[in-house]
Amino acid sequence: MPPTQPKAYRGKQITVTYDTSRCLHAAECVRGLPEVFDSGKRPWVQPDGADPERVAEVVRRCPSGALQYRPADGRADGRAAGSAEPPDRPTTVVRSAAGQLVVRGELRVTTADGTVRSETRAVLCACGVSGNQPFCDHSGACGAD
């Protein structure tokens, strides 16, 4: 699967981005904040539907990193205006029951085309079958839950 450009959903105080190629449909977003994340609406992400701190909290639950946020004025986490979400510290790596590597922290991930990306959350393929290497796309044994 070729890399896609994340779609940005801009709110007054927070912007949420969504990368379809990384989404594993864990549904943490829709369960956590259905007034903001509603797959039955267009657009399906409405960042102004809740307090920006709450939106940021729910986005951070996304294990794959498909959802990210950027505060417009720094209020969501106390960082400077427009700065990216902070990484978890210390960095953690956990193998899921299916074999995927779930990583959180200050990450440098090298994609199949050699691009180095700064990430805060990712689910990495451990079986080698994913079409979106190094990220899991549920196409192989490590994506079977």
N, CA, C and O atoms as CSV, one atom per row, in Angstrom:
chain,resi,resn,atom,element,x,y,z
A,1,MET,N,N,0.860,-1.174,0.000
A,1,MET,CA,C,0.000,0.000,0.000
A,1,MET,C,C,0.904,1.235,0.000
A,1,MET,O,O,1.745,1.374,0.889
A,2,PRO,N,N,0.751,2.128,-0.970
A,2,PRO,CA,C,1.592,3.325,-0.990
A,2,PRO,C,C,1.227,4.257,0.149
A,2,PRO,O,O,0.070,4.304,0.564
A,3,PRO,N,N,2.205,5.004,0.662
A,3,PRO,CA,C,1.906,5.920,1.758
A,3,PRO,C,C,0.923,6.994,1.306
A,3,PRO,O,O,0.957,7.455,0.165
A,4,THR,N,N,0.069,7.370,2.212
A,4,THR,CA,C,-0.906,8.420,1.920
A,4,THR,C,C,-0.565,9.652,2.738
A,4,THR,O,O,0.136,9.572,3.747
A,5,GLN,N,N,-1.062,10.770,2.298
A,5,GLN,CA,C,-0.889,12.017,3.046
A,5,GLN,C,C,-2.032,12.102,4.059
A,5,GLN,O,O,-3.194,11.980,3.674
A,6,PRO,N,N,-1.735,12.307,5.329
A,6,PRO,CA,C,-2.817,12.415,6.315
A,6,PRO,C,C,-3.756,13.577,5.992
A,6,PRO,O,O,-3.322,14.634,5.535
A,7,LYS,N,N,-5.039,13.362,6.238
A,7,LYS,CA,C,-6.042,14.415,6.042
A,7,LYS,C,C,-6.138,15.214,7.325
A,7,LYS,O,O,-6.200,14.644,8.414
A,8,ALA,N,N,-6.152,16.539,7.200
A,8,ALA,CA,C,-6.233,17.423,8.363
A,8,ALA,C,C,-7.661,17.906,8.571
A,8,ALA,O,O,-8.330,18.343,7.635
A,9,TYR,N,N,-8.108,17.820,9.807
A,9,TYR,CA,C,-9.418,18.332,10.223
A,9,TYR,C,C,-9.128,19.462,11.199
A,9,TYR,O,O,-8.745,19.221,12.344
A,10,ARG,N,N,-9.311,20.686,10.745
A,10,ARG,CA,C,-8.943,21.852,11.541
A,10,ARG,C,C,-10.102,22.362,12.383
A,10,ARG,O,O,-11.205,22.596,11.889
A,11,GLY,N,N,-9.820,22.525,13.657
A,11,GLY,CA,C,-10.777,23.140,14.562
A,11,GLY,C,C,-10.232,24.482,15.000
A,11,GLY,O,O,-9.139,24.878,14.596
A,12,LYS,N,N,-10.987,25.177,15.820
A,12,LYS,CA,C,-10.549,26.492,16.297
A,12,LYS,C,C,-9.336,26.386,17.212
A,12,LYS,O,O,-8.469,27.258,17.192
A,13,GLN,N,N,-9.266,25.309,18.025
A,13,GLN,CA,C,-8.185,25.192,19.001
A,13,GLN,C,C,-7.292,23.981,18.813
A,13,GLN,O,O,-6.242,23.881,19.447
A,14,ILE,N,N,-7.699,23.053,17.940
A,14,ILE,CA,C,-6.902,21.843,17.730
A,14,ILE,C,C,-7.153,21.325,16.320
A,14,ILE,O,O,-8.270,21.397,15.806
A,15,THR,N,N,-6.095,20.803,15.704
A,15,THR,CA,C,-6.207,20.152,14.405
A,15,THR,C,C,-5.919,18.673,14.608
A,15,THR,O,O,-4.935,18.305,15.249
A,16,VAL,N,N,-6.783,17.829,14.058
A,16,VAL,CA,C,-6.610,16.385,14.121
A,16,VAL,C,C,-6.276,15.920,12.713
A,16,VAL,O,O,-6.941,16.311,11.753
A,17,THR,N,N,-5.245,15.085,12.586
A,17,THR,CA,C,-4.924,14.502,11.286
A,17,THR,C,C,-5.210,13.010,11.326
A,17,THR,O,O,-5.120,12.364,12.370
A,18,TYR,N,N,-5.561,12.477,10.141
A,18,TYR,CA,C,-5.930,11.069,10.026
A,18,TYR,C,C,-5.232,10.473,8.816
A,18,TYR,O,O,-5.388,10.958,7.695
A,19,ASP,N,N,-4.464,9.422,9.047
A,19,ASP,CA,C,-3.742,8.714,7.995
A,19,ASP,C,C,-4.421,7.366,7.776
A,19,ASP,O,O,-4.259,6.447,8.578
A,20,THR,N,N,-5.183,7.251,6.686
A,20,THR,CA,C,-5.941,6.028,6.421
A,20,THR,C,C,-5.051,4.799,6.297
A,20,THR,O,O,-5.475,3.696,6.644
A,21,SER,N,N,-3.825,4.969,5.808
A,21,SER,CA,C,-2.948,3.817,5.620
A,21,SER,C,C,-2.461,3.226,6.938
A,21,SER,O,O,-1.968,2.099,6.956
A,22,ARG,N,N,-2.587,3.950,8.027
A,22,ARG,CA,C,-2.128,3.481,9.338
A,22,ARG,C,C,-3.267,2.974,10.221
A,22,ARG,O,O,-3.015,2.307,11.225
A,23,CYS,N,N,-4.513,3.280,9.864
A,23,CYS,CA,C,-5.640,2.943,10.732
A,23,CYS,C,C,-5.864,1.438,10.793
A,23,CYS,O,O,-5.971,0.775,9.761
A,24,LEU,N,N,-5.934,0.902,12.012
A,24,LEU,CA,C,-6.213,-0.511,12.236
A,24,LEU,C,C,-7.594,-0.719,12.845
A,24,LEU,O,O,-7.921,-1.823,13.281
A,25,HIS,N,N,-8.392,0.314,12.875
A,25,HIS,CA,C,-9.778,0.280,13.343
A,25,HIS,C,C,-9.917,-0.232,14.773
A,25,HIS,O,O,-10.800,-1.033,15.080
A,26,ALA,N,N,-9.031,0.244,15.636
A,26,ALA,CA,C,-9.134,-0.084,17.061
A,26,ALA,C,C,-10.361,0.582,17.676
A,26,ALA,O,O,-10.855,0.133,18.710
A,27,ALA,N,N,-10.856,1.648,17.048
A,27,ALA,CA,C,-12.079,2.361,17.439
A,27,ALA,C,C,-11.974,3.070,18.783
A,27,ALA,O,O,-12.999,3.392,19.385
A,28,GLU,N,N,-10.765,3.320,19.265
A,28,GLU,CA,C,-10.600,4.083,20.501
A,28,GLU,C,C,-11.209,5.468,20.356
A,28,GLU,O,O,-11.741,6.014,21.323
A,29,CYS,N,N,-11.139,6.037,19.173
A,29,CYS,CA,C,-11.656,7.386,18.938
A,29,CYS,C,C,-13.177,7.429,19.016
A,29,CYS,O,O,-13.736,8.252,19.741
A,30,VAL,N,N,-13.853,6.550,18.277
A,30,VAL,CA,C,-15.316,6.602,18.248
A,30,VAL,C,C,-15.927,6.185,19.575
A,30,VAL,O,O,-16.982,6.692,19.957
A,31,ARG,N,N,-15.278,5.268,20.283
A,31,ARG,CA,C,-15.763,4.893,21.622
A,31,ARG,C,C,-15.468,5.988,22.634
A,31,ARG,O,O,-16.265,6.240,23.537
A,32,GLY,N,N,-14.319,6.637,22.479
A,32,GLY,CA,C,-13.882,7.615,23.461
A,32,GLY,C,C,-14.539,8.967,23.348
A,32,GLY,O,O,-14.711,9.652,24.356
A,33,LEU,N,N,-14.916,9.376,22.135
A,33,LEU,CA,C,-15.464,10.720,21.942
A,33,LEU,C,C,-16.354,10.734,20.692
A,33,LEU,O,O,-15.985,11.327,19.679
A,34,PRO,N,N,-17.528,10.081,20.758
A,34,PRO,CA,C,-18.377,9.969,19.570
A,34,PRO,C,C,-18.895,11.310,19.049
A,34,PRO,O,O,-19.294,11.404,17.888
A,35,GLU,N,N,-18.895,12.347,19.886
A,35,GLU,CA,C,-19.343,13.655,19.415
A,35,GLU,C,C,-18.300,14.322,18.513
A,35,GLU,O,O,-18.613,15.291,17.821
A,36,VAL,N,N,-17.079,13.819,18.516
A,36,VAL,CA,C,-16.014,14.334,17.652
A,36,VAL,C,C,-15.725,13.349,16.522
A,36,VAL,O,O,-15.532,13.760,15.377
A,37,PHE,N,N,-15.694,12.055,16.833
A,37,PHE,CA,C,-15.347,11.015,15.861
A,37,PHE,C,C,-16.592,10.195,15.557
A,37,PHE,O,O,-16.990,9.350,16.359
A,38,ASP,N,N,-17.208,10.438,14.408
A,38,ASP,CA,C,-18.445,9.765,14.033
A,38,ASP,C,C,-18.345,9.363,12.568
A,38,ASP,O,O,-18.474,10.205,11.680
A,39,SER,N,N,-18.116,8.073,12.313
A,39,SER,CA,C,-17.930,7.596,10.944
A,39,SER,C,C,-19.189,7.723,10.092
A,39,SER,O,O,-19.125,7.555,8.874
A,40,GLY,N,N,-20.323,8.014,10.706
A,40,GLY,CA,C,-21.564,8.212,9.962
A,40,GLY,C,C,-21.762,9.638,9.489
A,40,GLY,O,O,-22.699,9.910,8.738
A,41,LYS,N,N,-20.906,10.554,9.911
A,41,LYS,CA,C,-21.009,11.964,9.521
A,41,LYS,C,C,-19.912,12.319,8.536
A,41,LYS,O,O,-18.905,11.619,8.426
A,42,ARG,N,N,-20.119,13.411,7.824
A,42,ARG,CA,C,-19.085,13.976,6.952
A,42,ARG,C,C,-18.944,15.439,7.283
A,42,ARG,O,O,-19.939,16.160,7.209
A,43,PRO,N,N,-17.771,15.926,7.645
A,43,PRO,CA,C,-16.588,15.107,7.868
A,43,PRO,C,C,-16.733,14.265,9.130
A,43,PRO,O,O,-17.449,14.635,10.060
A,44,TRP,N,N,-16.046,13.131,9.148
A,44,TRP,CA,C,-16.207,12.203,10.260
A,44,TRP,C,C,-15.481,12.670,11.517
A,44,TRP,O,O,-15.777,12.188,12.610
A,45,VAL,N,N,-14.525,13.611,11.378
A,45,VAL,CA,C,-13.826,14.195,12.528
A,45,VAL,C,C,-14.248,15.653,12.645
A,45,VAL,O,O,-14.085,16.432,11.706
A,46,GLN,N,N,-14.793,16.020,13.809
A,46,GLN,CA,C,-15.234,17.383,14.060
A,46,GLN,C,C,-14.553,17.877,15.337
A,46,GLN,O,O,-15.118,17.773,16.426
A,47,PRO,N,N,-13.327,18.418,15.201
A,47,PRO,CA,C,-12.510,18.767,16.363
A,47,PRO,C,C,-13.149,19.753,17.327
A,47,PRO,O,O,-12.804,19.762,18.509
A,48,ASP,N,N,-14.062,20.576,16.858
A,48,ASP,CA,C,-14.706,21.541,17.740
A,48,ASP,C,C,-15.874,20.945,18.517
A,48,ASP,O,O,-16.575,21.666,19.227
A,49,GLY,N,N,-16.092,19.630,18.392
A,49,GLY,CA,C,-17.198,18.966,19.071
A,49,GLY,C,C,-16.967,18.715,20.552
A,49,GLY,O,O,-17.879,18.282,21.256
A,50,ALA,N,N,-15.751,18.982,21.034
A,50,ALA,CA,C,-15.434,18.774,22.451
A,50,ALA,C,C,-14.259,19.668,22.816
A,50,ALA,O,O,-13.607,20.248,21.948
A,51,ASP,N,N,-14.005,19.769,24.098
A,51,ASP,CA,C,-12.883,20.535,24.622
A,51,ASP,C,C,-11.584,20.007,23.995
A,51,ASP,O,O,-11.415,18.791,23.902
A,52,PRO,N,N,-10.659,20.881,23.561
A,52,PRO,CA,C,-9.441,20.411,22.891
A,52,PRO,C,C,-8.565,19.496,23.745
A,52,PRO,O,O,-7.895,18.614,23.208
A,53,GLU,N,N,-8.557,19.690,25.049
A,53,GLU,CA,C,-7.789,18.800,25.915
A,53,GLU,C,C,-8.347,17.382,25.868
A,53,GLU,O,O,-7.591,16.411,25.882
A,54,ARG,N,N,-9.657,17.268,25.814
A,54,ARG,CA,C,-10.320,15.958,25.730
A,54,ARG,C,C,-10.059,15.320,24.371
A,54,ARG,O,O,-9.808,14.117,24.292
A,55,VAL,N,N,-10.115,16.117,23.295
A,55,VAL,CA,C,-9.822,15.604,21.954
A,55,VAL,C,C,-8.397,15.045,21.931
A,55,VAL,O,O,-8.174,13.944,21.427
A,56,ALA,N,N,-7.434,15.793,22.470
A,56,ALA,CA,C,-6.038,15.359,22.502
A,56,ALA,C,C,-5.899,14.058,23.289
A,56,ALA,O,O,-5.178,13.153,22.869
A,57,GLU,N,N,-6.580,13.963,24.416
A,57,GLU,CA,C,-6.518,12.757,25.250
A,57,GLU,C,C,-7.008,11.533,24.473
A,57,GLU,O,O,-6.381,10.475,24.530
A,58,VAL,N,N,-8.113,11.667,23.752
A,58,VAL,CA,C,-8.666,10.536,23.007
A,58,VAL,C,C,-7.788,10.208,21.797
A,58,VAL,O,O,-7.601,9.031,21.487
A,59,VAL,N,N,-7.254,11.199,21.116
A,59,VAL,CA,C,-6.358,10.944,19.982
A,59,VAL,C,C,-5.142,10.144,20.442
A,59,VAL,O,O,-4.694,9.242,19.733
A,60,ARG,N,N,-4.607,10.460,21.611
A,60,ARG,CA,C,-3.435,9.734,22.119
A,60,ARG,C,C,-3.737,8.264,22.397
A,60,ARG,O,O,-2.809,7.465,22.524
A,61,ARG,N,N,-5.005,7.891,22.493
A,61,ARG,CA,C,-5.376,6.483,22.690
A,61,ARG,C,C,-5.216,5.662,21.415
A,61,ARG,O,O,-5.158,4.435,21.481
A,62,CYS,N,N,-5.144,6.315,20.253
A,62,CYS,CA,C,-5.028,5.620,18.968
A,62,CYS,C,C,-3.690,4.878,18.937
A,62,CYS,O,O,-2.640,5.515,18.855
A,63,PRO,N,N,-3.707,3.550,19.002
A,63,PRO,CA,C,-2.449,2.823,19.113
A,63,PRO,C,C,-1.583,2.891,17.857
A,63,PRO,O,O,-0.356,2.853,17.956
A,64,SER,N,N,-2.189,2.991,16.695
A,64,SER,CA,C,-1.437,2.939,15.442
A,64,SER,C,C,-0.792,4.265,15.067
A,64,SER,O,O,0.117,4.302,14.238
A,65,GLY,N,N,-1.258,5.357,15.673
A,65,GLY,CA,C,-0.762,6.674,15.281
A,65,GLY,C,C,-1.459,7.211,14.043
A,65,GLY,O,O,-1.051,8.236,13.499
A,66,ALA,N,N,-2.509,6.529,13.590
A,66,ALA,CA,C,-3.267,7.015,12.431
A,66,ALA,C,C,-3.869,8.387,12.734
A,66,ALA,O,O,-3.964,9.238,11.849
A,67,LEU,N,N,-4.271,8.597,13.978
A,67,LEU,CA,C,-4.757,9.902,14.418
A,67,LEU,C,C,-3.637,10.614,15.166
A,67,LEU,O,O,-2.959,10.021,16.005
A,68,GLN,N,N,-3.455,11.877,14.855
A,68,GLN,CA,C,-2.486,12.729,15.537
A,68,GLN,C,C,-3.188,14.061,15.791
A,68,GLN,O,O,-4.243,14.329,15.215
A,69,TYR,N,N,-2.614,14.879,16.638
A,69,TYR,CA,C,-3.196,16.206,16.855
A,69,TYR,C,C,-2.101,17.246,16.934
A,69,TYR,O,O,-0.935,16.948,17.192
A,70,ARG,N,N,-2.516,18.464,16.704
A,70,ARG,CA,C,-1.632,19.621,16.829
A,70,ARG,C,C,-2.481,20.746,17.418
A,70,ARG,O,O,-3.423,21.214,16.779
A,71,PRO,N,N,-2.148,21.180,18.636
A,71,PRO,CA,C,-2.912,22.271,19.233
A,71,PRO,C,C,-2.683,23.579,18.472
A,71,PRO,O,O,-1.563,23.885,18.062
A,72,ALA,N,N,-3.757,24.339,18.291
A,72,ALA,CA,C,-3.644,25.626,17.595
A,72,ALA,C,C,-3.002,26.680,18.479
A,72,ALA,O,O,-2.271,27.543,17.992
A,73,ASP,N,N,-3.274,26.614,19.787
A,73,ASP,CA,C,-2.769,27.659,20.683
A,73,ASP,C,C,-1.978,27.116,21.872
A,73,ASP,O,O,-1.646,27.863,22.793
A,74,GLY,N,N,-1.675,25.815,21.852
A,74,GLY,CA,C,-0.897,25.229,22.934
A,74,GLY,C,C,-1.724,24.772,24.123
A,74,GLY,O,O,-1.179,24.142,25.029
A,75,ARG,N,N,-3.021,25.066,24.156
A,75,ARG,CA,C,-3.837,24.741,25.332
A,75,ARG,C,C,-4.012,23.246,25.551
A,75,ARG,O,O,-4.202,22.818,26.689
A,76,ALA,N,N,-3.955,22.441,24.499
A,76,ALA,CA,C,-4.245,21.014,24.666
A,76,ALA,C,C,-3.217,20.309,25.540
A,76,ALA,O,O,-3.549,19.312,26.181
A,77,ASP,N,N,-1.979,20.793,25.586
A,77,ASP,CA,C,-0.995,20.116,26.413
A,77,ASP,C,C,0.077,21.051,26.956
A,77,ASP,O,O,1.099,20.588,27.463
A,78,GLY,N,N,-0.139,22.349,26.859
A,78,GLY,CA,C,0.798,23.297,27.410
A,78,GLY,C,C,1.999,23.585,26.533
A,78,GLY,O,O,2.885,24.336,26.939
A,79,ARG,N,N,2.055,23.012,25.345
A,79,ARG,CA,C,3.173,23.235,24.445
A,79,ARG,C,C,2.953,24.520,23.659
A,79,ARG,O,O,1.869,25.102,23.692
A,80,ALA,N,N,3.972,24.949,22.965
A,80,ALA,CA,C,3.886,26.179,22.167
A,80,ALA,C,C,2.851,26.032,21.061
A,80,ALA,O,O,2.546,24.918,20.634
A,81,ALA,N,N,2.319,27.140,20.605
A,81,ALA,CA,C,1.303,27.145,19.548
A,81,ALA,C,C,1.794,26.355,18.340
A,81,ALA,O,O,2.903,26.573,17.853
A,82,GLY,N,N,0.957,25.435,17.862
A,82,GLY,CA,C,1.253,24.679,16.665
A,82,GLY,C,C,2.239,23.534,16.833
A,82,GLY,O,O,2.545,22.854,15.854
A,83,SER,N,N,2.748,23.294,18.041
A,83,SER,CA,C,3.723,22.221,18.197
A,83,SER,C,C,3.019,20.863,18.233
A,83,SER,O,O,1.857,20.765,18.628
A,84,ALA,N,N,3.722,19.843,17.824
A,84,ALA,CA,C,3.162,18.503,17.750
A,84,ALA,C,C,2.952,17.911,19.137
A,84,ALA,O,O,3.472,18.415,20.132
A,85,GLU,N,N,2.181,16.832,19.178
A,85,GLU,CA,C,1.916,16.190,20.456
A,85,GLU,C,C,3.209,15.647,21.067
A,85,GLU,O,O,4.108,15.217,20.345
A,86,PRO,N,N,3.298,15.668,22.384
A,86,PRO,CA,C,4.506,15.185,23.044
A,86,PRO,C,C,4.559,13.652,23.051
A,86,PRO,O,O,3.514,13.007,23.135
A,87,PRO,N,N,5.757,13.058,22.963
A,87,PRO,CA,C,5.866,11.597,23.017
A,87,PRO,C,C,5.757,11.096,24.456
A,87,PRO,O,O,6.043,11.826,25.405
A,88,ASP,N,N,5.342,9.847,24.599
A,88,ASP,CA,C,5.360,9.203,25.916
A,88,ASP,C,C,6.810,9.014,26.334
A,88,ASP,O,O,7.682,8.776,25.499
A,89,ARG,N,N,7.055,9.119,27.614
A,89,ARG,CA,C,8.390,8.848,28.146
A,89,ARG,C,C,8.215,7.992,29.377
A,89,ARG,O,O,7.394,8.327,30.230
A,90,PRO,N,N,8.939,6.917,29.509
A,90,PRO,CA,C,9.919,6.408,28.566
A,90,PRO,C,C,9.238,5.737,27.375
A,90,PRO,O,O,8.046,5.433,27.424
A,91,THR,N,N,9.989,5.513,26.323
A,91,THR,CA,C,9.494,4.781,25.158
A,91,THR,C,C,9.196,3.349,25.574
A,91,THR,O,O,9.959,2.738,26.323
A,92,THR,N,N,8.067,2.812,25.076
A,92,THR,CA,C,7.697,1.430,25.396
A,92,THR,C,C,7.496,0.637,24.111
A,92,THR,O,O,7.077,1.184,23.090
A,93,VAL,N,N,7.794,-0.642,24.170
A,93,VAL,CA,C,7.552,-1.591,23.084
A,93,VAL,C,C,6.850,-2.787,23.707
A,93,VAL,O,O,7.371,-3.413,24.630
A,94,VAL,N,N,5.652,-3.102,23.191
A,94,VAL,CA,C,4.871,-4.221,23.719
A,94,VAL,C,C,4.443,-5.085,22.546
A,94,VAL,O,O,3.940,-4.570,21.547
A,95,ARG,N,N,4.636,-6.386,22.656
A,95,ARG,CA,C,4.165,-7.305,21.623
A,95,ARG,C,C,2.705,-7.651,21.939
A,95,ARG,O,O,2.382,-8.091,23.042
A,96,SER,N,N,1.831,-7.443,20.946
A,96,SER,CA,C,0.414,-7.768,21.142
A,96,SER,C,C,0.234,-9.277,21.095
A,96,SER,O,O,1.153,-10.003,20.716
A,97,ALA,N,N,-0.944,-9.752,21.479
A,97,ALA,CA,C,-1.232,-11.185,21.445
A,97,ALA,C,C,-1.092,-11.744,20.029
A,97,ALA,O,O,-0.755,-12.916,19.857
A,98,ALA,N,N,-1.348,-10.913,19.013
A,98,ALA,CA,C,-1.237,-11.343,17.615
A,98,ALA,C,C,0.198,-11.256,17.100
A,98,ALA,O,O,0.491,-11.753,16.012
A,99,GLY,N,N,1.085,-10.639,17.854
A,99,GLY,CA,C,2.482,-10.562,17.459
A,99,GLY,C,C,2.946,-9.199,16.980
A,99,GLY,O,O,4.139,-9.003,16.753
A,100,GLN,N,N,2.038,-8.260,16.822
A,100,GLN,CA,C,2.428,-6.912,16.402
A,100,GLN,C,C,3.263,-6.260,17.492
A,100,GLN,O,O,3.165,-6.611,18.667
A,101,LEU,N,N,4.090,-5.300,17.077
A,101,LEU,CA,C,4.855,-4.512,18.035
A,101,LEU,C,C,4.170,-3.163,18.188
A,101,LEU,O,O,4.097,-2.382,17.239
A,102,VAL,N,N,3.672,-2.899,19.379
A,102,VAL,CA,C,2.991,-1.647,19.687
A,102,VAL,C,C,4.008,-0.774,20.407
A,102,VAL,O,O,4.437,-1.085,21.518
A,103,VAL,N,N,4.394,0.336,19.752
A,103,VAL,CA,C,5.440,1.195,20.311
A,103,VAL,C,C,4.899,2.593,20.552
A,103,VAL,O,O,4.097,3.114,19.778
A,104,ARG,N,N,5.358,3.189,21.647
A,104,ARG,CA,C,4.957,4.547,22.023
A,104,ARG,C,C,6.176,5.257,22.578
A,104,ARG,O,O,6.941,4.680,23.351
A,105,GLY,N,N,6.357,6.510,22.182
A,105,GLY,CA,C,7.475,7.282,22.703
A,105,GLY,C,C,8.048,8.193,21.639
A,105,GLY,O,O,7.369,8.556,20.678
A,106,GLU,N,N,9.302,8.557,21.821
A,106,GLU,CA,C,9.988,9.405,20.853
A,106,GLU,C,C,10.626,8.471,19.823
A,106,GLU,O,O,11.692,7.906,20.063
A,107,LEU,N,N,9.960,8.317,18.672
A,107,LEU,CA,C,10.324,7.297,17.705
A,107,LEU,C,C,10.875,7.899,16.415
A,107,LEU,O,O,10.451,8.972,15.986
A,108,ARG,N,N,11.809,7.203,15.814
A,108,ARG,CA,C,12.285,7.484,14.456
A,108,ARG,C,C,12.039,6.195,13.694
A,108,ARG,O,O,12.701,5.190,13.948
A,109,VAL,N,N,11.091,6.211,12.760
A,109,VAL,CA,C,10.700,5.023,12.018
A,109,VAL,C,C,11.133,5.191,10.571
A,109,VAL,O,O,10.819,6.200,9.940
A,110,THR,N,N,11.852,4.207,10.044
A,110,THR,CA,C,12.270,4.232,8.647
A,110,THR,C,C,11.276,3.419,7.837
A,110,THR,O,O,11.074,2.233,8.099
A,111,THR,N,N,10.649,4.063,6.844
A,111,THR,CA,C,9.648,3.402,6.013
A,111,THR,C,C,10.333,2.584,4.919
A,111,THR,O,O,11.551,2.650,4.753
A,112,ALA,N,N,9.542,1.819,4.180
A,112,ALA,CA,C,10.077,0.943,3.137
A,112,ALA,C,C,10.850,1.707,2.069
A,112,ALA,O,O,11.777,1.164,1.468
A,113,ASP,N,N,10.476,2.965,1.828
A,113,ASP,CA,C,11.184,3.756,0.808
A,113,ASP,C,C,12.392,4.500,1.370
A,113,ASP,O,O,13.022,5.287,0.664
A,114,GLY,N,N,12.716,4.251,2.640
A,114,GLY,CA,C,13.886,4.864,3.258
A,114,GLY,C,C,13.637,6.185,3.959
A,114,GLY,O,O,14.562,6.767,4.525
A,115,THR,N,N,12.404,6.667,3.932
A,115,THR,CA,C,12.061,7.908,4.615
A,115,THR,C,C,12.089,7.689,6.122
A,115,THR,O,O,11.550,6.700,6.620
A,116,VAL,N,N,12.710,8.603,6.841
A,116,VAL,CA,C,12.731,8.526,8.301
A,116,VAL,C,C,11.658,9.476,8.820
A,116,VAL,O,O,11.669,10.670,8.519
A,117,ARG,N,N,10.728,8.926,9.607
A,117,ARG,CA,C,9.612,9.706,10.137
A,117,ARG,C,C,9.706,9.799,11.651
A,117,ARG,O,O,10.046,8.824,12.321
A,118,SER,N,N,9.404,10.971,12.183
A,118,SER,CA,C,9.272,11.143,13.632
A,118,SER,C,C,7.853,10.756,13.998
A,118,SER,O,O,6.898,11.262,13.410
A,119,GLU,N,N,7.711,9.874,14.952
A,119,GLU,CA,C,6.406,9.373,15.371
A,119,GLU,C,C,6.330,9.359,16.887
A,119,GLU,O,O,7.351,9.392,17.574
A,120,THR,N,N,5.102,9.309,17.403
A,120,THR,CA,C,4.895,9.150,18.840
A,120,THR,C,C,4.218,7.817,19.159
A,120,THR,O,O,4.300,7.331,20.286
A,121,ARG,N,N,3.548,7.227,18.161
A,121,ARG,CA,C,2.842,5.959,18.348
A,121,ARG,C,C,2.865,5.189,17.033
A,121,ARG,O,O,2.755,5.786,15.962
A,122,ALA,N,N,3.007,3.876,17.108
A,122,ALA,CA,C,2.961,3.058,15.898
A,122,ALA,C,C,2.673,1.612,16.267
A,122,ALA,O,O,3.009,1.161,17.362
A,123,VAL,N,N,2.048,0.888,15.342
A,123,VAL,CA,C,1.904,-0.554,15.435
A,123,VAL,C,C,2.707,-1.099,14.263
A,123,VAL,O,O,2.354,-0.894,13.101
A,124,LEU,N,N,3.786,-1.792,14.584
A,124,LEU,CA,C,4.705,-2.283,13.566
A,124,LEU,C,C,4.437,-3.744,13.240
A,124,LEU,O,O,4.107,-4.543,14.117
A,125,CYS,N,N,4.585,-4.076,11.969
A,125,CYS,CA,C,4.395,-5.442,11.487
A,125,CYS,C,C,5.539,-6.311,11.985
A,125,CYS,O,O,6.703,-5.921,11.892
A,126,ALA,N,N,5.218,-7.477,12.509
A,126,ALA,CA,C,6.248,-8.397,12.966
A,126,ALA,C,C,6.315,-9.651,12.098
A,126,ALA,O,O,7.205,-10.482,12.278
A,127,CYS,N,N,5.373,-9.794,11.151
A,127,CYS,CA,C,5.366,-11.004,10.318
A,127,CYS,C,C,5.975,-10.763,8.941
A,127,CYS,O,O,6.252,-11.716,8.213
A,128,GLY,N,N,6.188,-9.482,8.573
A,128,GLY,CA,C,6.822,-9.166,7.298
A,128,GLY,C,C,5.911,-9.154,6.094
A,128,GLY,O,O,6.398,-9.025,4.971
A,129,VAL,N,N,4.600,-9.282,6.279
A,129,VAL,CA,C,3.674,-9.371,5.157
A,129,VAL,C,C,2.998,-8.046,4.822
A,129,VAL,O,O,2.480,-7.886,3.717
A,130,SER,N,N,2.993,-7.108,5.736
A,130,SER,CA,C,2.290,-5.844,5.536
A,130,SER,C,C,2.709,-5.160,4.236
A,130,SER,O,O,3.884,-5.151,3.870
A,131,GLY,N,N,1.728,-4.593,3.553
A,131,GLY,CA,C,2.004,-3.806,2.357
A,131,GLY,C,C,2.353,-2.373,2.702
A,131,GLY,O,O,2.608,-1.567,1.808
A,132,ASN,N,N,2.368,-2.044,3.980
A,132,ASN,CA,C,2.657,-0.686,4.444
A,132,ASN,C,C,3.831,-0.722,5.425
A,132,ASN,O,O,3.795,-0.065,6.466
A,133,GLN,N,N,4.856,-1.483,5.093
A,133,GLN,CA,C,6.018,-1.657,5.965
A,133,GLN,C,C,6.623,-0.315,6.371
A,133,GLN,O,O,6.714,0.596,5.549
A,134,PRO,N,N,7.028,-0.191,7.601
A,134,PRO,CA,C,7.092,-1.201,8.658
A,134,PRO,C,C,5.812,-1.288,9.485
A,134,PRO,O,O,5.749,-2.034,10.463
A,135,PHE,N,N,4.787,-0.520,9.088
A,135,PHE,CA,C,3.547,-0.480,9.856
A,135,PHE,C,C,2.680,-1.691,9.539
A,135,PHE,O,O,2.665,-2.163,8.402
A,136,CYS,N,N,1.965,-2.193,10.528
A,136,CYS,CA,C,1.032,-3.310,10.338
A,136,CYS,C,C,-0.198,-2.812,9.585
A,136,CYS,O,O,-0.717,-1.733,9.871
A,137,ASP,N,N,-0.658,-3.604,8.623
A,137,ASP,CA,C,-1.903,-3.269,7.926
A,137,ASP,C,C,-2.931,-4.398,8.024
A,137,ASP,O,O,-3.911,-4.412,7.279
A,138,HIS,N,N,-2.711,-5.332,8.931
A,138,HIS,CA,C,-3.591,-6.477,9.189
A,138,HIS,C,C,-3.619,-7.486,8.042
A,138,HIS,O,O,-4.515,-8.329,8.003
A,139,SER,N,N,-2.673,-7.428,7.114
A,139,SER,CA,C,-2.708,-8.360,5.979
A,139,SER,C,C,-2.025,-9.696,6.285
A,139,SER,O,O,-2.229,-10.670,5.560
A,140,GLY,N,N,-1.229,-9.752,7.330
A,140,GLY,CA,C,-0.521,-10.995,7.645
A,140,GLY,C,C,-0.933,-11.570,8.975
A,140,GLY,O,O,-1.887,-11.113,9.606
A,141,ALA,N,N,-0.197,-12.582,9.392
A,141,ALA,CA,C,-0.511,-13.303,10.631
A,141,ALA,C,C,-0.459,-12.395,11.858
A,141,ALA,O,O,-1.231,-12.593,12.796
A,142,CYS,N,N,0.443,-11.393,11.872
A,142,CYS,CA,C,0.542,-10.558,13.065
A,142,CYS,C,C,-0.622,-9.567,13.151
A,142,CYS,O,O,-0.790,-8.912,14.180
A,143,GLY,N,N,-1.412,-9.446,12.111
A,143,GLY,CA,C,-2.568,-8.552,12.148
A,143,GLY,C,C,-3.851,-9.263,12.481
A,143,GLY,O,O,-4.890,-8.626,12.651
A,144,ALA,N,N,-3.795,-10.588,12.579
A,144,ALA,CA,C,-5.009,-11.355,12.893
A,144,ALA,C,C,-5.256,-11.282,14.391
A,144,ALA,O,O,-4.453,-11.774,15.184
A,145,ASP,N,N,-6.351,-10.676,14.769
A,145,ASP,CA,C,-6.662,-10.557,16.205
A,145,ASP,C,C,-7.621,-11.618,16.653
A,145,ASP,O,O,-7.987,-11.663,17.827
